[in-house]
Amino acid sequence: MCLQTAQDCHFFEWLDPPTTAWIKELLLDLKSVVDKLKSERGQPIVDEGREQHYQELEQLNHSLQRQLMNMEAHLEAKEMDLLDKDEELLQKDEQLVQKDQGLQGKLKELEELQLKMKRRTKGFSSVCGSICVFVVGMLFAMLFNGRAN
């Protein structure tokens, strides 16, 4: 008996000596004659090694199909999450556009207020300047008028 492992643990050993090339050839010839006789009689030729290999492949195929279905379901769930997140991003983008438009409107209002304030301060400064000139003129007039007496 022999185990198929990556490392040989030497736990199992062959009890029979290795077969010779002549015995291998004899066994293969015997098998081919038996298969030929079965096919002549119309009996199905069953190769147990092939049948076992076919069953293993079938099991592997089913396993891979289940894995594929699981992965497709997982991928679909991820796609749904991405679509939800994409929708959220679009909504947030719309909100940002609206806020940006609001800020642009506020900026225009602020600029208009600054222009109004500049106009008012210009008008106010010219009135203040006129009043100051008048007051200074009156002070000089009173000062010079009082010295003249």
Residue pairs with C-beta under 8 A, 6 or more apart in sequence:
1 12
1 14
2 12
2 14
3 9
3 11
3 12
19 27
35 45
38 44
38 45
39 45
